[in-house]
């Protein structure tokens, strides 16, 4: 029993150390769309903070923490929006908001990654919504590198990132300021090595 417990603790310790290892050479990671969800939240008449998400996201993340370089290329299917209310899902895809008939996707292309202590802490690039492109910087609030994903058997990364934007910058500001112009976008991301 004692030997088994010692072996388990040792294995767990080695697994944790592996997760902290720097990405020593450039690696490309493919976004796992089943575990990656962009979310957006906003104030609704000052009464509450509403949260919605998109359920279909594709893309890649390229990282080399030793060289302090990286790129992020994300495409969000705007028709996959989930507000929790079917009628509003349809309404928010209309011309007054996302206009998904004309602009079915939004993209983020980041090519300036800030790396500290072998971990990315921010990524700057271009966010495009409804065909309108703006420079933004996402703060990475949590990042983890795993040398071997327990299910996939390949290196994997996970991260949470956040940025605040103005709806008016992307022509989706109907009902502002009663529904806040400020929107917080967060993304929970997992990606597996290509």
FENDANOR-V120027 format. One record per residue. RES is the residue in three letters. OMEGA is omega in whole degrees, 0 to 359 (NA if undefined). NEAR is the number of other ideal C-beta (glycine too) atoms within 12 Angstrom. D_FIRST is the distance of its C-alpha to the first C-alpha in whole Angstrom. Layout:
# FENDANOR-V120027
RES;OMEGA;NEAR;D_FIRST, RES;OMEGA;NEAR;D_FIRST
This chain:
# FENDANOR-V120027
UNK;180;7;0, UNK;180;8;4, UNK;180;9;5, UNK;179;10;5, UNK;179;11;6, UNK;179;12;9, UNK;180;13;10, UNK;179;14;11, UNK;179;14;12, UNK;179;14;14, UNK;179;15;15, UNK;179;14;16, UNK;179;14;18, UNK;178;16;20, UNK;179;19;21, UNK;179;16;23, UNK;179;15;24, UNK;181;20;26, UNK;182;25;27, UNK;183;19;29, UNK;178;23;31, UNK;175;26;34, UNK;193;35;36, UNK;179;15;38, UNK;182;16;40, UNK;178;21;42, UNK;176;31;40, UNK;180;24;42, UNK;179;37;39, UNK;182;29;41, UNK;175;35;40, UNK;186;28;38, UNK;179;24;41, UNK;179;18;38, UNK;179;23;36, UNK;185;38;39, UNK;169;30;42, UNK;179;42;45, UNK;172;30;46, UNK;181;38;49, UNK;185;24;49, UNK;178;33;53, UNK;180;23;55, UNK;182;20;56, UNK;182;14;59, UNK;183;12;57, UNK;183;11;56, UNK;172;12;52, UNK;181;18;51, UNK;181;23;50, UNK;176;22;48, UNK;182;31;48, UNK;173;26;46, UNK;187;37;47, UNK;180;22;45, UNK;182;25;46, UNK;179;36;45, UNK;173;26;46, UNK;182;33;46, UNK;173;30;44, UNK;178;47;43, UNK;183;30;43, UNK;168;37;42, UNK;186;23;42, UNK;178;28;40, UNK;178;16;41, UNK;181;17;45, UNK;178;20;45, UNK;177;23;46, UNK;177;37;46, UNK;177;25;47, UNK;179;40;47, UNK;186;26;48, UNK;174;38;48, UNK;181;26;50, UNK;174;36;50, UNK;185;27;51, UNK;177;36;53, UNK;180;23;54, UNK;181;27;50, UNK;179;36;50, UNK;179;24;49, UNK;185;26;50, UNK;184;14;49, UNK;188;13;52, UNK;182;12;54, UNK;180;11;57, UNK;174;20;57, UNK;179;23;55, UNK;182;18;58, UNK;184;20;60, UNK;175;32;58, UNK;182;29;59, UNK;185;22;62, UNK;181;16;65, UNK;182;20;65, UNK;188;33;61, UNK;181;37;59, UNK;186;25;62, UNK;176;28;59, UNK;179;14;62, UNK;183;17;63, UNK;186;26;60, UNK;181;22;57, UNK;169;27;55, UNK;182;39;54, UNK;168;29;53, UNK;178;39;51, UNK;182;26;52, UNK;180;36;50, UNK;177;19;51, UNK;182;22;50, UNK;176;32;47, UNK;183;24;46, UNK;177;24;43, UNK;181;14;41, UNK;178;12;38, UNK;178;22;38, UNK;173;28;38, UNK;180;41;41, UNK;178;26;42, UNK;175;25;45, UNK;180;38;47, UNK;180;26;51, UNK;186;29;53, UNK;175;23;55, UNK;180;36;55, UNK;177;27;57, UNK;182;38;58, UNK;179;30;61, UNK;180;19;62, UNK;184;24;62, UNK;178;19;60, UNK;174;26;59, UNK;178;20;57, UNK;174;33;54, UNK;177;27;51, UNK;173;37;47, UNK;179;23;45, UNK;186;33;41, UNK;179;21;39, UNK;177;20;36, UNK;179;38;35, UNK;175;28;32, UNK;180;35;32, UNK;183;30;29, UNK;178;25;29, UNK;176;18;27, UNK;185;25;28, UNK;180;15;25, UNK;186;13;27, UNK;181;21;30, UNK;179;12;29, UNK;173;20;31, UNK;181;31;32, UNK;175;34;32, UNK;174;43;34, UNK;181;29;34, UNK;168;38;37, UNK;181;26;39, UNK;187;39;42, UNK;175;27;45, UNK;174;32;49, UNK;179;23;52, UNK;174;32;55, UNK;177;24;58, UNK;183;31;59, UNK;178;21;63, UNK;184;23;62, UNK;177;29;61, UNK;175;23;64, UNK;190;33;61, UNK;177;24;63, UNK;179;20;64, UNK;174;19;64, UNK;6;23;63, UNK;182;17;63, UNK;165;14;63, UNK;194;28;60, UNK;173;26;58, UNK;180;22;60, UNK;178;21;56, UNK;175;34;53, UNK;176;27;50, UNK;175;36;48, UNK;176;28;44, UNK;173;39;42, UNK;191;27;39, UNK;167;42;38, UNK;181;32;36, UNK;183;41;37, UNK;181;30;35, UNK;182;28;37, UNK;NA;20;40
